[in-house]
């Protein structure tokens, strides 16, 4: 199996090499994903190809293992080193396991960055987060406020009371609450990422707060259940459900009007930005705390003390674009 | 007086639910509005249907831990059928879900009957297998609201004489299971097998076959609930109803159905489920912290088990007098 897999990878890479021979001056950037055949990463590749087209002298090698294992990624990385690519941009299956292989790549002069899912500091030059906690916190309340020009009561439906990322986003949201006049956060309830409990908690919110205007659910199970509960209560138009979700899961609820808009990172922009940053590094830019790396149409990313940067606000999906993205992820 | 009251499990539960409602009303008066109580009943309907099946299994001294996984698998298949061919009549989809649920129940029953493996081991195993099958079938993907047809989603919601079909369905199931338990040989066999399996054999009851039938019933009801669940919440994924098997068993235990088998009534199972349903629906509106919510649910279950244990001990030591009384 392993031999077969490495044979296949070698074959793929040599094919890519042959195709390359014609443009020997092209810079080769490898986009390594967690596994091939996942909609989210296919979309990231779309963005990477877009960046390559824009840059002109770049060829993107889209690759990854067939299943989401660190071992598979290490094999892929080793073969990329053998191919002498100029840069590797990886979404890692394991924070630490890839470090030795990626260190070897950097020793050979290959620029290494991680994106989406990071690698430990030693194994990469920088990490590109799809978004940052403050940006997400701001976005979820902005989504509610944008549809409430007069202000009003909003409530939060979270996953579990102990979920770190949820609590961080909600805390960040409360920090910027003052920027949105008239928006009054009345409660935070927990659906434990269970459809039935989230549904019931939403019913509880509708009962307890008759003036409720929006429910913010920064969790994919919660946002779907809340939208269904609002629909069943006949409150479409009165209560807007928003938060973080996937377009394929939310398309129906956007169409019904239960959710006017919601957000999640855009994988196309993510692949695009990762490619742009890798190109910038190949061109001599240095990844160090405080540095700003160029991301083409996405602007620039500023690195923090940990050499990490955040791409942008989560991308907003609404009736205009949700159908299109629902086909992708 | 008190002892007599404590012995009548159903009255005790009605009293407990009454006290509970009074306490909730004190904190949040709109909760006891008739419309809201109807909503709470509707929300508890699926749990009631499942508790009826679990009751039959527990009566025969067995247990079905795979009910929630069975529900999830049947529900996923129903949703996938609907997504693949939206034109398929809904009764057929429901029939498919019930049939699949029954088959899954038969697997449990056959393993318990023919291979004589302890029920808790069998159903713990099938729980994992059924959940795994969902993953294999669906590839981990969700079936979402917009992939389901409107008819598929409408059935549990449509109102009939002012109540949702979901509520009516649970009432029909209660009536059917009540008739099964009180008017058929099979119903009496459930009690006989759980009460004293050895004696049951001498009265000509096939213990294994009776247990098999109980598993078929719980499987069929889980299959039906599978359709109801995915259509009501309008989403199907691997983890739906995760951990719900504990709620089902808790409803039975609170309802006075003895884990040791042979003791329990349909009314007990229904009231036990309603008791849990009231708590689950009330906690979100009376501002109790999510951590306290878990502790409260747990406490209620332990109290119920303690009351059960007391009641059964007394019964266990005076078999003869009880027999005379009957």
HADDOCK unambig.tbl for C-alpha pairs under 7 A between the chains (distance, minus, plus):
assign (segid A and resid 161 and name CA) (segid B and resid 290 and name CA) 6.96 0.50 0.50
assign (segid A and resid 190 and name CA) (segid B and resid 290 and name CA) 6.84 0.50 0.50
assign (segid A and resid 194 and name CA) (segid B and resid 240 and name CA) 6.99 0.50 0.50
assign (segid A and resid 195 and name CA) (segid B and resid 233 and name CA) 6.77 0.50 0.50
assign (segid A and resid 195 and name CA) (segid B and resid 240 and name CA) 6.83 0.50 0.50
assign (segid A and resid 200 and name CA) (segid B and resid 281 and name CA) 6.61 0.50 0.50
assign (segid A and resid 201 and name CA) (segid B and resid 284 and name CA) 5.69 0.50 0.50
assign (segid A and resid 204 and name CA) (segid B and resid 284 and name CA) 5.34 0.50 0.50
assign (segid A and resid 204 and name CA) (segid B and resid 285 and name CA) 5.12 0.50 0.50
assign (segid A and resid 208 and name CA) (segid B and resid 285 and name CA) 5.88 0.50 0.50
assign (segid A and resid 225 and name CA) (segid B and resid 233 and name CA) 6.51 0.50 0.50
assign (segid A and resid 228 and name CA) (segid B and resid 233 and name CA) 6.51 0.50 0.50
assign (segid A and resid 228 and name CA) (segid B and resid 234 and name CA) 6.94 0.50 0.50
assign (segid A and resid 249 and name CA) (segid B and resid 144 and name CA) 5.42 0.50 0.50
assign (segid A and resid 251 and name CA) (segid B and resid 146 and name CA) 6.68 0.50 0.50
assign (segid A and resid 252 and name CA) (segid B and resid 145 and name CA) 5.67 0.50 0.50
assign (segid A and resid 252 and name CA) (segid B and resid 146 and name CA) 4.21 0.50 0.50
